[in-house]
Amino acid sequence: MPSTVLVGAQWGDEGKGKICDLVAGDFDAVVRYSGGNNAGHTIVVNGKKYGLHQVPSGIMYSDHVSVIGNGCVVNPKVVLEEIDMFEADGITTKNLKISGNAHVIMPYHIDLDGAFEQKLGKKNIGTTKRGIGPCYQDKMARIGLRMQDMLDETLFRDKLETALARVNPELELIYNLPTYTVDQICDEYLPMAERLRPYITETSLLLNNMIDEGKNLLFEGAQATLLDIDHGTYPYVTSSNCTAGGAITGSGVGMKNVDRVLGVMKAYITRVGSGPMPTELSYESEAGHTLTEEGYEYGVTTGRRRRCGWFDGPIANYASRVNGLTDIAVTKLDVLSAFDTIKVCVAYDVDGERYTSVPEHQVRFEHAKPIYEELPGWKCDITGCRSFDELPQEAQDYVAFIEDLAHTRVTFIGVGAGREQIINRFWK
């Protein structure tokens, strides 16, 4: 089994947790390589649902190594809450490993995230206000604190003093917020560091040693392609590289060790937060309301209602290209069973020019108008289908249409919320 990157191919919430849950058993380690507790993945263990925000989905397998890589940002409190949640239910976390190079989300990051978002007003990004962006800002400014820093109190205090010299004036003078002292943060963070000490290690070395031993890795993406800091719909993006390339820099594993990229996309499309969305349907419209409620489109992390729209072919084409997708998992095909006919965006019209992929220029994408083709629906229950041939012909044709738009084969098809409600066509 080769090493694989699993990545969201739209704006997030595509069902990556379910697909990761499905395939993770084939691998020896599951690696989170970007983002922080702004991600929300749902897994089911022994019939119980768990909402994960930091810990990789592979934690459900006691013999798997679960890694939070160097490309992630870590809220120690959230990690400990998830560790305690699993241990209380008898699920071991002994194989959880956290990169010493992952940066730490501090309380002032959370304060700044919310304050800046409020200051933007109607031009807000739509962040989860979990401190992710400010933490990555400090990383790039080279004043961030890493997990390994917390294990040395003298070093932690020294670095924290440097960070606060920059942060406190911003909190006080720009946002009129309370400031922090070194002692105040140390009192909260150093006890957490001691609890996390057994989990913190050199994960790049660990992962490369596993590869040398013939073991296989699954890189679990957070957020999605259109939220990538470089390749997403900037500025309405997250603050990390969540496309497939981020798996390399975010884990310290070389490119030669990855040979499959599995992109997850819904049979329609959703988005949370601000920014353009060409195929968006009003919640008040019949189609928009149906997609929202039939698909239960409410966020795991925030509870916010997601914006819904018809499947966007140019986005599928773009995601396939920038990630180098080898396979696609289409989720929630069953939601479309409610429709007599189904629209699919095959291209954009931008001021009279036709685009079959996402325009790079921000203004062009904001002006993009969807060009639709209408396909017949199937209007029957497909939740019991377990092979492609069992799907009604209209559903098969819909999947084939997606393959043509994305230029990538559809390997998995989700036909319901349950773990077993999936069609596997090509995965071995």
N, C-alpha and C positions, 0 to 999 in steps of 0.2 A: 504494500500500500504506500503510494508516494505521499510526500508532504503536500498539504493543501492550504490555500488561503480561502476563507469564507468571508464574503464581503457583501454589504448591502448595495444594491444596484439602483436605488431610487433616492428618496429623502429620509430613509430610516423607517423603522417600524414594519419592515417587510416580513418579519417572522424568522429572523436569523436564529433566535434562540431555539426554535423548534427544529430547524434544519440541523443546527449544531448538535442538538440532543440526538437527532436521528443518526448522524454519521460519526459522532465522537467516539463511539465504541470501537471503531476501526483503527483508532490512533492510540499512541502511547502518552501523548501530552496535548493539552489544549492551552493555547497562548493568546491572551489579550495583548494587543500591541499598540493601542491608541485610546485616547479619551479617558474619562474618569467615571464618576457616579452620575454623569448626565445620561449614561446609557441605561436602558432598561430591557432586560431579557427575562422571559418567563420560561421556567422548566418545570416538569412534573416528575416527582420522585415518590414512588410507592403511593400513587394516587393523590398526592398533595402538591399544590402549586407553590412555587417559590419565585418571587420577583428578585432578580439579581441586578445589582448596579455596579459592583466592582469585581466580584469573584467570577472567574471564568465558568462557563456552563459545564465544563468537564468535571466539576467538583462532585457530581453525582456518581462518578465512577471511582471507587475506593483505590483501584490499582493504577489510576491515571495521575500524571503530574499536571497540576493546574498552575499556570504561570501568569502573573501580572508583569508585563514586560517594561523595559526602560522607556518606551514611548508613551506610557500611561502617566496620568497624574492620580495621586492616591489620597483619599480622605481616610486617615487612620481610623476615625470613629466609625465610618460606614463599614470598612473592612471587618473591624472587630464585631460589629453588630451582625454581619452575615456569618462570620465564623461561629459566634455564639448561637445563632439561629440553627445552623446545621448541627453543631455538636449537641444541642439540646434535643434534637430529633434523632440522634444516634448516627449521623452522617459524618464520617471523619474528615478533618481538614488537614491531616498530617502531611499530605502531599501538595499543599498549597505553597507556592514559592513566589516571592515578591522581589523584583529587581531592586538592588540597592541604588541604582541610578534613576529610578522613577522619582519624579518630583512630588512634593507634599503639598496638598491643598491646605492653606492656613486660614484661620478665621477672617483675616482681613481680605483675603481673596474673595470670600463669599460676600462680605460687606461691599467691596468695590464693584463686584459683578452686578449686584442689585442696584447700587447707586448710579452706576453708569447707564444701565438699561433705563432707569427712571428718567435720567437726564436727557436721553435721546427722544423721549416722548413718542410721538407717532412714527418716528423713524427707528424705533427699537428693533433689535435683531431677533428678539423672541427667544433669548437664552433660557436655560433652566434655572439660572441664578444660583448655581452650585459652586461657583468660584473657578470654573474650568479655564475660562479665557484669561483672567488675571494671573492664574498659576502658570499658564504657558507663556504669558508675557514676561513674567519674572525669569522663567527658564531662558528665554531668548535674550533678556537683558543681563543674564549671568549673575543674578542675585537670588535665584531660587534656592530652596532647601530640598535636599534629596533624602530618601529613606535612610540611606547609610549615615547621613549627618546626625540623625536623631540618636544613633547608637553611641555617639561620642559627645557627652554633655558640653565639654569645653568648646569643641568645634561648632556645635549647634548654637550655643549662646553667641559665639563670635559672628557667625554668619547671620543669625537672626538680628543682631544689633545693626549690621550693615543694611539688611533689608528694611528694617523699621525706620532707619534714618531717611529712607526714600519714601516709604509708604505712609508714615504718620502725618507728614505735612499735607499729603494728598487727601487723606481722610478728614483732617481737621479743617484745612483752608478751602478746599474745593467742595467737599460734600457735607461739611459740618457734622461729621460723625465722630464717635469716641475713638481715641487712639489706643495703642497697645504697648505694654512693657514686655521686656524680655522675660522677666519672672512670671508674669501672667500667662504667657504662652507655654513656657517650660513646665509650669505646674500642671497644665492640661496635657501636653504632648509627650513629656518624658515617661510618665507611667504607661501610656499607650505604646510607646516605643519598646519598653521592656516586654510587654505582652507580645509584640510583633517580632521581637528579635529572632526567634527560632525560624521564622518564615522568610527573613530577608537574606538574600544570597546573590551570587554572581550568576544571574540567569542566562546570560549569553553563553558563558562557558558550559553551564549545565545543558543547555539545548544542543550546542554543537557536539558535546560528548555523547548525548543520546543519539544524534544522527550518526556519529562514528560507530556506534554500537548497533546500527541497523534499525533503529527505532524511527517512528514516523510521527510527524507533528501536524496538528491542525491549528491554524492561526485564525482566531475568532475576531472578526471585525466588529467595531462598534460604530454607531451612526451609519453613514452611507456615502456613496460616491458624490451625490450632489451637495453634500455637506462638507466635503473635503476642503481644507483651507486653500489649496492650490487649484483643484479641479472642480470645485463646487460653485454654486451660484453666489459668489462673493458679492457683498459682504455678509449675506445671510447664510453663514456657514458656521461650523464648529472651529476649534482652534488647533486641530491636529490633522495629520495625513491619515485619513481612514480608508483611502483606496488601497488596492492590493500592494502597491509599492511601499506603503507604510509598514507592512509586515516585516520588511527587511530591516529598515532603520529602527523600527520600534521593538525589535527583538534581538538584534545582533546576530542573526543567522544569514548566511550568504545566499545570493539569488539562485545559485546552482542547485540549492537544496529544495526548491519549490517548483513543482511542475504541473500543478492543477490549481485553477482559480474558479471557485464556485460562487456565482453571483445569485443573490436572492432578490426576487421582485414579486410584488403582488400582481394579481391578474387585472388590477386597476392601479391607481396610484394615490398616495396620501402624503400630506406634509403637515408638520407642526411648526408654528412660528411664522415669522414674516418672510416676504420675498415672493418673486414671481412664480406662478404655477399655471402654465398655459391651458391645461385641460380642466381646471378647477370648476366644480359644480357648486352652486349655492346650496347650503343645507336646507333651505326652504323649498328647493326644487324637488320634484318627486324622485328623480334619479339620485341626487345628492343625499337626500334623506335616507333612501333605501341603502345606498352603499355604507353610510355612516352607521346605521342601526343594525343592518344585517351582518356587517363586518365588525360590529362593536368597536368602532374606531375612536378609542379613548386611550390616552397615553399611560404606559406602565409607570413611568417616572413622575409625570406631572398631573395625570388625570385630565389633561386638556383634551377637548374634542379636536380631532384631526380634520384638516381640510381634505376633501375627497374629490377625485376626478377620474375620468376615463383613462385607460392605459395609454401611456405616452411612448410611442415608437421611437422618436428621435432620442429620448432619454435612454431607452434600452440600447439603442445603437451606440450612443456615446459611452455608456457604462461598459459595454462590451469592449470598446476600443481602448479606453484609458486604463482598464483593469487587466486587459488580456484574458477575458473570460474564456474558459474551456467548457463550462457547463452552466446551466441556469436551473434554479429551483423556482417555479411559479407557485405562489401560495394563494390561498383563498379563492380558488377557481369556483368553489361552491357558492360563494356570495353572488356571483353573476347569474346563478340559476333563477333569480327573481325577475330577470328581464326578458321581454319578448325579442328585442333587438339590442345589440351592444355596439357602442361606438368605440373606435380605436383611432387614435391620432397617428397618422402615417407620416406627417411632415408639418412644418410651420410655414405660414406666410408672413414674411417680415417686409413690410412696405413693398409688396409685389415680388419679392425674391423668395424662392422656395428653399427650405433647409430640411434635410433628412437627419441631421444631427444637431446637437445643442450649439447655438452660436456662441463664439467665445466672447464677443463684445456684450457687456452687461445691458446696454440700452437696447440692443437688438433682441435679446432674450425677453426683456420686459415688454417689448412690442409684439412678440410672437403671437400669432393667431393660429389655433390648431386647424389642420386640414384633416377631416375625418373620413373614414370609410365605415360603413355600417354592416355588421355581420349578424346573421340570425342567431337568436338565443336558443336554449335547449329546454327551458321551462320544466325541468324534472329534477328530482333529487339525485345527486351524484355522490353523496357522502359515503355510500357503501361500495363505490368502485375501488378496486385494488389493482387493476391493470389498465393500460391505455386503451385496449380494445373494448373494455367494458364501458368506457365513456360514450355518450351519444355522439354521433358523427359531427354535430355542430360544435361540441366542445373540443373534439379532436382537431377540427379545422381552426378553431380559435388558437389552440396551442401552436399549430403549424404556422399560423399567421405571425405569432410572436417570434418564432424561430427565424422567419424570413426577415423581420424587422431588425432583430438583434444580431443576425448572422452567427448565431450560436445555438447549439442544441439544448432543448429543455429536457433535463435528466430527471428532475423530481416535479411532481404536481401535487399540491396540497388540495384535498377535497373536504376538509373539515378541521376542527380544532384539536381533535384527539391525536395522540402520538401515532396511532396506527392508521390514521386517515391520510395516507400518502401513497402516491403511485411512484414506484422506482422503475425507470425505464432502462437506464444505462450504468448506474453506479455499481462498481464491483470493488 
